[in-house]
Amino acid sequence: MTHMISPQPTPETSATPDWLADAIFYQIFPDRFANGDHALDPSDVEPWGNEPTAHNFFGGDLKGITEHLDHIISVGANAIYLTPIFQADTNHRYDATDYFSIDRRLGDDGSFRTFLDAAHERGIRVVLDAVLNHCGDGHWAFRDVIENQERSRYVNWFSVEDFPVRAHPTPNYRTCSGCYYLPKWNAYNPEVREHHYAVARHWVEKGIDGWRLDVPYFINHNFWRRFRQEVKSLDPDLYIVAEEWREPEQWLQGDLADGTMNYSLRDLVLGFTADGTVDASSYAASMTVLHDRIPTAARPAMLNLLGSHDTERVLTRHREGIAQSKLAYALLFASQGTPMLYYGDEVGMRGENDPGSRGCMPWDETQWNTEILGWVQGLASVRRRVVALRRGTQAVAAVTDDVAAIFRDAGEQGAALTLVNRGATQVAVPREFLDGSAFGGVAIDPAGWVVALDSATAPNAAVGTVVGAGSALVLVAAGRELE
Ligand SMILES: [Ca+2]
């Protein structure tokens, strides 16, 4: 009986895991989240909270994460994405030396088991980082090539141009983006492929809930097509999410990934709330274009984010603007797709792009920004309670140049309307946004809205019909009638 947004033409896709619609992710950079076992610290460990650099270690580990699962739950998250945890030589561990073992500074198989079991007991899923384009120059196979040169059994696991192998001044082997310590795997070699698929199976069999694909665009699609088959044949509920900065749709045709890291959404949100480069009309138009590019099945499985280990932090990007940061979070939690928080952003951590955004999580709660934390917790709570925010269809519109509206429609299960006003004056919401006609003819009782969350410090004069200056408003409708 409910009129839905007109369906988008979409290609055939295979199903994506249903749990993603209800997920809220929390991303952790393991060296910097929590130090739970000082016995594992490297000898040159730095005091917690010192300036992060590209090379220093702070001793974060799996026990530390296990001990702080309550914090992750308290912000409303129920899934974790861990950047690499396998044996490696750097603090970021994108230079694996052995994909089958946990880095000794983080723990071992036993502490991974403890962590995974504790997470699962609390209803938290765990996704690991599949860094299969390249390894570290300390990887045992690459060491064998260094030692035995063209006689190495593994010489064709890499792409070496001539001998002897040299790293300087320019590597004479293929690398990731010219970085000498990241030799690129020869993914056309069947032995390499078997090694990589064995890695994928190994950790799935240990119980993880999915893989995030690192720089997947540097490897051919055939490799990832079979990767998906290997993983999904073990459990179709496993999540495969591709790192992608601009062109999500190539991964989302049903044969490669379930979703991508939605940096395109991030660009639009921050353009509107942080940079002022995108007004509400452009935001709405571009969000609609992005939405239409993503096949229906992939929409709830998109990993929406405002920041990560590869960007500046949310508060820093907003030039310390707390109110504007809150608007960005409102848009994140209102959008279709699973929201992801990058550790520490929820308590107002600051940091420029890598290495600045990889600082130590402060565990002294007096250092936390409780206004941001409370707002994020509120948004997560509303999303958990309101089906439409998790599972509704999405339509985005501009109310004025400064006010954007995201409408989510779950038919019989209700609707939600999030209004975000970045401007300096309050705005009365016109009737066509409250009765749904601005969103493609959806019919709603304009008086049927209830305020679920309001970032304004003072209550609005007419509740639900005015969105305050620099504030966000989340309205929900439990039921409605057709006009
Ligand atoms: Ca430690």
Boltz pocket constraint, residues with backbone or C-beta under 6 A from the ligand:
constraints:
  - pocket:
      binder: B
      contacts: [[A, 34], [A, 35], [A, 36], [A, 37], [A, 38], [A, 39], [A, 40], [A, 41], [A, 58], [A, 59], [A, 60], [A, 61], [A, 105]]
      max_distance: 6.0
